[in-house]
Amino acid sequence: MRVHPFPRKLIIFKAVTFFPATYYPGYIYPRLVKLRRPSSRKRRAGIRQQLQFLQRNLKHIEEMLTEYPHGTPIPIPNGLLRRYWVLPHLYQQQYKDLCTTARILL
């Protein structure tokens, strides 16, 4: 604990008790976007992180949709439903490219 150097201002500096921003999930990709020419290692790390977020979100959507009995209409608009059907295929393609360490920009 430190005290402000000027005695007129009685401000006590609090010790840092939180994680810095580099430890927060979702921090690699936004930092990657700002780089002009990211290295392939950083680019793959950012893509891997985004794929993990996508996988998490797809699992959550699956869990929510299992509450509806089979045969009932799904309460999702047609455009979003089509995206939902396409996303797992895109995920598989991107994950396959990532695992084969392809040097292709996604």
N, C-alpha and C positions, 0 to 999 in steps of 0.2 A: 504494500500500500504506500502510495506516494502522496504528498501534499503539494498543492500548487506553490511555485516559488515565491509569488507575491503574497505578503501577509494580508492584504486587504481582501483578497478573494479566497475564501475558505472552500476550496474545491478538493474533494478527495477522489483520486483516480482509482477506479475499480479495476481489479485484476481481470484479465481476459478469461472468461469461463465458458466460452463457446468455441466451436470448431471454426477455423478460418474457412473462407469460401471455397478453397481448393478441395475440401473434404466433402462438400455437399454433393449429393447425386445430381447429375445433369449439368455438371460444370465443365466437363471436357469438351462437349460439342459446341456450346456457345463461344468458348475460348478458341476453338479450332476454326470457327467461321471467320473470326476476325483476323486470322493469320493470312498473309498474302500467298505464300506457297508453303503449306504445311508439309512436313516430312511424311513419308509413307507410314511410318510407325504411329505418328500422332493421328493421321487420317484414319488408319485402321482402328485405333483405340476409340476415336469419336464415333465411327460407324458401328463398332461393336456395342458401344453404350446405347446408341439410338435403337439398335436391334433388340437389346435387352428391355428397353422401355416399351417397345412395340409388343414384344412377347408378353410382358406383364399386362399390358392393356388388353390384348386379345384374350388372355386367360380370364381376366376380370369380366369381359363381355360374355364369354362362354358361361361363366358361373351365373351371371344374371339371366341369361337366356334359358338355362336349365330349369328355372322356376316355372316356365310356361309348359303345359302339357303338350305332347306330340300332336300335331295336327292343327293347333290353334294358330291364328295369324300372329306374326311377330310385329310388335308395335314400333317398327322402325320405318321411316320413309324409304321409298324404293331406291333413291339415289344412294343413301347411306348403306342400305342393305347390299347393294351391288359392290360398293367399296369394301364392305365387310367380307364378302365372298372372295374378292380379289386379293386382299391384304395377306392372307396366309401363304398364297402362292408367291407373292413378291418377297415375303419374309424368307421363304425357303431358298429362293434364288439368291438373295443378297447374302444370306448366311453361308450358302455354298461357296459363293465368291470369296467371302471373308475367310473361310476355312482353307481354301486352296491358296490363300495369300496372293490372289490375283492383283496385279498392279493397275487395275482399271479404275478410273474415277467413277464414282457412283452418282 
